[in-house]
Amino acid sequence: MKFTRHLALPVLAFALLAGTQSCKKDDVETTEPTPTPPAMSSTYDYEFNNGQVVPTAAYDGSHMDNVTASITVTELTSSTARITVTLNNTIAGETYHTHAHDAADPNTTPNGTPYNESPNTAVYTQMIMGNGGTVSASQDVSMSYADITSSYEGFFVVHDPLQPITTTDISTYLIVGSFARTQAATNLSSMTFPYAFNTGQVAAAYAYNGMHDSSLSGDLKIQELADGTSRVSVMLNNSMDGEMYHVHAHDAADPNTTPNNTPYDETPNAGLCTMMVTGNGGTAGGSQMSSMSYADITSVYEGFFVVHDPLQPITTTDPTTYVLLGLFARN
């Protein structure tokens, strides 16, 4: 028994020592788990449709051209992603249809469009309600981040809510560009000209005489388009709700040659600017296309910018009925 006891003690000590060394070895070899990489995300910005994709199909409508958009693609899993579209400077209460359209050979599509005319609902189709400012909508898709941003070939389209929806008339698209791709800079020129209420800036005798509030002001924007033509946009600030403002360009003229000695042609220049803007109690506007070039309008053309008083009968011979009056597209 003594022999057995003496033998057991060294064996027990050896076992304890071995166990301790084994634990220490395990501690040394234990490694931290590999951290999960952060989800990938990219944002792509889009300008207003000024003919960047199809030079002859710049937007042609009454929506103001200050709308911009972005697409953000965010990785959810290795095989899914979230697509978020953000629209800026929207019209409150109007519904913006936003679509992805697969790229296609225009020789194979019914109307010669460079895309499939049916939106790709599996990539992105959403309706976004305008709120007067910035608004967004998202869609989760069964495509990887890499597939959307590198492999998928298509177009991003924002339809004009003020016109009937069409997937064939590109000139009705507020925004159009390659889907989830960096857009090339267009370097198209643009300039905005502010106009104060008519207090006789052109001539003291022409100062406004009427009941309209003098808080009204305006902005005239000339935008160069890709095909060499221009978009003329007008925004009226502090407009009267529900009142119709007639807005005109009048060519400059020698007053000795005009029927009523006005320093302008009394017939508006319809090819440059003749539009009606409905007041909304705040900022209201409209736009039209002109065949004149940006350079011709802003440097060569000589004429007047006129906004008629909606509270008086329209006349092109009495400048005292003009709530805004100034040289056209000049500071």
Backbone torsions as a table, in degrees:
resi	resn	phi	psi	omega
1	MET	NA	-38.8	180.0
2	LYS	-63.6	-40.7	179.4
3	PHE	-61.6	-41.5	-179.2
4	THR	-65.5	-40.4	-179.2
5	ARG	-65.9	-43.6	-177.8
6	HIS	-66.5	-32.6	178.4
7	LEU	-73.4	-35.8	-178.0
8	ALA	-66.3	-36.1	-177.8
9	LEU	-64.0	-50.3	177.4
10	PRO	-61.4	-38.6	179.0
11	VAL	-62.0	-42.7	179.2
12	LEU	-63.9	-41.4	-179.8
13	ALA	-64.2	-41.2	178.7
14	PHE	-62.6	-40.7	179.8
15	ALA	-64.2	-42.5	178.4
16	LEU	-63.4	-42.7	179.5
17	LEU	-63.0	-44.5	179.8
18	ALA	-62.6	-39.2	178.8
19	GLY	-64.2	-40.7	179.9
20	THR	-64.8	-43.5	179.8
21	GLN	-64.8	-36.9	178.8
22	SER	-63.1	-42.2	178.8
23	CYS	-62.9	-43.5	-179.5
24	LYS	-62.8	-39.4	178.9
25	LYS	-63.8	-42.5	177.8
26	ASP	-61.4	-40.7	-179.5
27	ASP	-61.9	-39.0	-177.3
28	VAL	-68.8	-38.7	-174.4
29	GLU	-85.0	-10.4	179.2
30	THR	-65.8	129.5	179.9
31	THR	-116.3	153.6	177.9
32	GLU	-72.6	146.1	177.5
33	PRO	-64.1	146.5	179.5
34	THR	-65.4	125.8	-178.3
35	PRO	-66.9	145.7	177.4
36	THR	-74.6	125.2	-179.0
37	PRO	-65.3	148.0	179.9
38	PRO	-63.9	150.4	179.2
39	ALA	-63.3	138.9	179.0
40	MET	-78.5	146.3	-179.8
41	SER	-152.9	137.6	178.1
42	SER	-140.3	146.8	179.2
43	THR	-121.4	137.4	-177.8
44	TYR	-123.9	128.1	-175.9
45	ASP	-99.2	148.1	-177.8
46	TYR	-131.8	133.6	175.0
47	GLU	-87.4	171.0	174.3
48	PHE	-63.5	152.1	-178.4
49	ASN	-73.0	94.8	176.8
50	ASN	-107.9	23.1	177.8
51	GLY	94.2	19.2	-178.4
52	GLN	-63.4	-37.9	-177.8
53	VAL	-88.7	-49.0	176.7
54	VAL	-125.2	104.3	-174.2
55	PRO	-54.2	-30.8	-177.7
56	THR	-89.3	5.1	-175.7
57	ALA	-129.1	41.1	171.7
58	ALA	-62.2	153.2	-178.5
59	TYR	-54.6	134.7	178.8
60	ASP	-132.5	99.4	-179.3
61	GLY	-174.2	-170.8	-173.8
62	SER	-96.8	-4.2	178.6
63	HIS	-68.6	140.8	177.3
64	MET	-64.1	148.2	-174.4
65	ASP	-94.2	27.1	177.5
66	ASN	-96.4	6.1	178.8
67	VAL	-73.8	131.7	172.3
68	THR	-129.6	167.4	-177.5
69	ALA	-146.8	163.7	172.3
70	SER	-145.1	151.3	172.4
71	ILE	-117.8	126.8	173.8
72	THR	-113.2	123.8	177.6
73	VAL	-106.9	122.1	-177.6
74	THR	-122.3	129.3	178.2
75	GLU	-69.8	130.4	174.5
76	LEU	-102.2	-53.0	174.3
77	THR	-136.9	-174.7	179.6
78	SER	-66.6	-17.1	-176.8
79	SER	-126.7	6.5	178.8
80	THR	-135.4	159.9	-179.4
81	ALA	-153.2	164.4	175.6
82	ARG	-115.6	131.5	176.9
83	ILE	-110.0	122.6	179.8
84	THR	-118.8	124.5	177.1
85	VAL	-106.6	131.2	177.8
86	THR	-119.3	129.9	176.7
87	LEU	-112.5	137.2	179.2
88	ASN	-114.2	146.2	178.6
89	ASN	63.1	47.8	178.2
90	THR	-81.8	164.9	175.6
91	ILE	-93.8	127.2	-178.9
92	ALA	-60.5	132.5	176.2
93	GLY	84.5	-5.7	178.8
94	GLU	-96.4	143.5	-177.7
95	THR	-99.4	121.9	-179.7
96	TYR	-100.1	116.8	175.5
97	HIS	-83.8	125.0	-177.7
98	THR	-123.8	129.5	-170.9
99	HIS	-136.1	156.1	163.1
100	ALA	-105.3	133.3	176.8
101	HIS	-122.9	126.6	177.6
102	ASP	-61.7	137.4	174.7
103	ALA	-65.3	148.7	-178.5
104	ALA	-152.0	160.4	174.9
105	ASP	-73.1	119.2	-177.6
106	PRO	-60.3	-18.4	177.3
107	ASN	-74.2	-10.6	-177.3
108	THR	-111.9	-5.0	-178.5
109	THR	-95.0	152.7	-174.1
110	PRO	-58.2	-33.1	-175.8
111	ASN	-119.8	19.2	176.0
112	GLY	71.8	20.3	178.3
113	THR	-79.3	149.1	179.8
114	PRO	-82.3	26.4	-178.5
115	TYR	-155.0	160.1	173.2
116	ASN	-68.2	125.7	-173.6
117	GLU	-70.1	-17.4	174.9
118	SER	-89.7	126.0	179.5
119	PRO	-59.5	151.4	177.2
120	ASN	-90.7	97.1	-176.5
121	THR	-67.4	-21.6	179.6
122	ALA	-76.0	-19.6	177.4
123	VAL	-95.9	-61.6	179.0
124	TYR	-166.8	122.0	166.6
125	THR	-147.7	118.0	-179.9
126	GLN	-144.0	151.7	171.5
127	MET	-106.9	128.8	-176.0
128	ILE	-117.5	124.0	180.0
129	MET	-84.5	121.5	178.9
130	GLY	-66.0	148.9	-178.6
131	ASN	-128.9	11.6	-177.4
132	GLY	89.0	-3.6	-178.7
133	GLY	-149.7	-122.1	-176.5
134	THR	-105.5	134.5	-178.7
135	VAL	-146.8	151.0	-175.8
136	SER	-133.6	161.2	172.3
137	ALA	-147.0	146.7	-177.5
138	SER	-125.5	156.3	176.1
139	GLN	-144.9	127.3	175.5
140	ASP	-87.7	133.6	-174.0
141	VAL	-127.8	153.5	178.9
142	SER	-89.6	55.7	175.3
143	MET	-136.8	148.4	179.3
144	SER	-77.5	160.7	176.5
145	TYR	-56.5	-43.9	-178.5
146	ALA	-64.9	-39.7	179.7
147	ASP	-62.6	-43.2	-177.9
148	ILE	-67.7	-44.7	-172.2
149	THR	-88.9	-11.9	-177.2
150	SER	-126.6	-36.3	-172.8
151	SER	-99.8	-42.3	-175.4
152	TYR	-64.2	131.0	177.5
153	GLU	-114.2	114.8	-179.3
154	GLY	-167.6	-173.4	-178.6
155	PHE	-123.4	146.5	174.1
156	PHE	-101.7	127.0	-175.1
157	VAL	-128.4	133.6	170.3
158	VAL	-118.0	117.1	-177.7
159	HIS	-81.3	151.5	176.0
160	ASP	-73.7	121.2	179.5
161	PRO	-73.9	-9.3	-178.0
162	LEU	-93.9	0.8	178.2
163	GLN	-129.1	158.1	174.7
164	PRO	-58.7	142.4	-179.3
165	ILE	-67.9	129.0	173.7
166	THR	-141.5	139.8	178.0
167	THR	-103.4	11.6	-179.2
168	THR	-116.1	-22.2	-178.5
169	ASP	-99.9	98.3	-175.6
170	ILE	-65.3	-23.8	-179.8
171	SER	-70.8	-5.9	174.9
172	THR	-96.1	0.8	-179.1
173	TYR	-88.4	122.8	174.9
174	LEU	-65.4	-38.9	-178.8
175	ILE	-139.3	137.3	174.1
176	VAL	-150.5	135.7	179.4
177	GLY	-173.2	171.2	178.1
178	SER	-60.7	136.6	-174.7
179	PHE	-74.6	124.3	176.6
180	ALA	54.4	48.2	175.1
181	ARG	-137.2	151.7	176.1
182	THR	-67.3	128.7	-177.7
183	GLN	-88.7	138.2	178.3
184	ALA	-70.3	141.7	178.0
185	ALA	-65.7	136.7	-176.9
186	THR	-92.1	-29.4	-179.4
187	ASN	58.6	29.2	175.5
188	LEU	-79.3	137.4	-175.5
189	SER	-76.6	151.3	177.8
190	SER	-154.4	142.2	177.7
191	MET	-149.0	142.6	179.0
192	THR	-116.2	135.8	-178.2
193	PHE	-118.2	121.0	-178.3
194	PRO	-86.5	148.6	178.4
195	TYR	-132.7	127.8	176.2
196	ALA	-88.5	167.1	177.8
197	PHE	-56.7	146.0	-176.5
198	ASN	-71.9	98.4	176.5
199	THR	-112.0	18.4	178.6
200	GLY	100.7	24.7	-179.3
201	GLN	-62.3	-38.9	-179.7
202	VAL	-76.0	-44.8	176.3
203	ALA	-158.7	138.0	-177.6
204	ALA	-55.8	-34.8	-178.7
205	ALA	-70.5	-14.4	-178.1
206	TYR	-96.1	3.5	-178.1
207	ALA	-56.7	140.6	-176.6
208	TYR	-59.2	141.0	177.0
209	ASN	-134.6	103.1	-178.4
210	GLY	178.2	-165.3	-171.4
211	MET	-100.5	-3.6	-176.9
212	HIS	-70.6	141.9	178.7
213	ASP	-65.5	138.2	-175.4
214	SER	-80.0	5.0	177.9
215	SER	-77.0	-10.3	179.9
216	LEU	-63.1	138.0	171.4
217	SER	-144.1	172.3	-177.3
218	GLY	-147.6	163.1	175.0
219	ASP	-133.3	133.3	176.7
220	LEU	-113.1	121.1	-178.4
221	LYS	-114.3	131.0	176.2
222	ILE	-112.2	120.8	-177.2
223	GLN	-116.3	122.8	174.7
224	GLU	-70.2	136.3	178.3
225	LEU	-108.7	160.3	-171.7
226	ALA	-63.2	-26.4	-178.1
227	ASP	-91.5	7.4	177.9
228	GLY	95.4	-7.2	175.7
229	THR	-89.1	-169.2	-175.4
230	SER	-140.9	157.5	169.6
231	ARG	-112.1	130.9	178.4
232	VAL	-108.4	118.8	-177.8
233	SER	-120.8	144.5	179.6
234	VAL	-128.0	133.9	173.3
235	MET	-125.0	128.8	178.4
236	LEU	-108.7	125.5	-178.1
237	ASN	-99.9	140.3	-178.4
238	ASN	62.2	41.1	178.5
239	SER	-73.8	160.6	178.3
240	MET	-86.7	129.4	-176.6
241	ASP	-61.2	125.4	175.7
242	GLY	84.1	-6.4	-179.6
243	GLU	-89.4	145.1	-177.2
244	MET	-99.2	120.3	179.9
245	TYR	-101.2	121.3	174.2
246	HIS	-87.5	126.8	-175.8
247	VAL	-120.7	128.6	-173.6
248	HIS	-136.5	154.2	162.1
249	ALA	-106.2	134.5	177.3
250	HIS	-123.7	125.5	178.6
251	ASP	-63.0	138.9	175.4
252	ALA	-65.5	148.4	-178.6
253	ALA	-151.9	161.0	175.2
254	ASP	-74.3	119.2	-177.5
255	PRO	-59.2	-19.6	178.3
256	ASN	-74.6	-9.4	-177.2
257	THR	-112.3	-4.1	-177.8
258	THR	-97.6	151.9	-174.4
259	PRO	-56.8	-34.9	-176.7
260	ASN	-119.0	22.3	176.2
261	ASN	60.9	28.2	174.4
262	THR	-78.8	149.5	180.0
263	PRO	-81.9	26.1	-179.2
264	TYR	-153.5	159.3	174.2
265	ASP	-68.3	126.2	-174.6
266	GLU	-72.1	-13.3	174.9
267	THR	-92.3	123.7	-178.7
268	PRO	-60.2	153.3	176.6
269	ASN	-86.8	94.6	-174.9
270	ALA	-66.8	-25.0	179.9
271	GLY	-76.5	-10.7	179.9
272	LEU	-110.8	-56.3	-178.8
273	CYS	-159.9	107.6	165.6
274	THR	-142.9	111.0	-178.9
275	MET	-146.6	163.5	175.1
276	MET	-117.8	130.9	-178.9
277	VAL	-117.7	124.2	178.8
278	THR	-87.7	121.3	179.3
279	GLY	-65.5	151.0	-178.1
280	ASN	-132.4	12.6	-178.2
281	GLY	87.6	-5.7	179.8
282	GLY	-143.7	-124.6	179.4
283	THR	-97.7	122.5	-179.9
284	ALA	-128.2	153.0	-177.1
285	GLY	-157.9	-179.1	177.4
286	GLY	-166.8	171.2	179.8
287	SER	-151.9	163.6	175.7
288	GLN	-152.5	160.7	178.7
289	MET	-90.2	147.5	175.1
290	SER	-130.7	140.4	178.4
291	SER	-75.5	-9.9	178.6
292	MET	-73.7	148.2	178.5
293	SER	-77.5	159.7	177.3
294	TYR	-57.6	-43.4	-178.5
295	ALA	-64.7	-40.8	179.7
296	ASP	-63.8	-42.8	-177.8
297	ILE	-67.4	-43.7	-172.7
298	THR	-88.4	-12.6	-176.7
299	SER	-126.5	-31.0	-172.9
300	VAL	-105.2	-45.8	-174.3
301	TYR	-60.5	137.4	175.5
302	GLU	-121.0	118.9	-178.3
303	GLY	-172.1	-170.7	-176.2
304	PHE	-124.2	146.5	174.0
305	PHE	-100.1	123.0	-173.9
306	VAL	-127.8	131.9	169.8
307	VAL	-121.3	119.0	-176.0
308	HIS	-80.4	150.8	175.6
309	ASP	-70.1	121.1	179.5
310	PRO	-72.6	-10.5	-177.5
311	LEU	-93.6	0.2	179.2
312	GLN	-129.4	158.3	175.1
313	PRO	-59.2	143.9	-179.1
314	ILE	-70.5	129.2	173.6
315	THR	-143.5	140.4	178.3
316	THR	-103.5	11.2	-178.5
317	THR	-114.1	-12.6	-178.5
318	ASP	-115.3	94.2	-177.9
319	PRO	-62.8	-15.3	178.9
320	THR	-73.1	-5.9	175.3
321	THR	-97.5	5.9	-179.4
322	TYR	-93.3	122.4	178.6
323	VAL	-77.5	-28.6	172.7
324	LEU	-129.2	137.5	179.5
325	LEU	-154.4	128.1	178.1
326	GLY	-170.7	173.7	176.3
327	LEU	-65.2	141.0	-175.0
328	PHE	-76.1	123.8	176.8
329	ALA	54.1	48.0	175.0
330	ARG	-139.0	143.3	176.5
331	ASN	-82.5	NA	NA
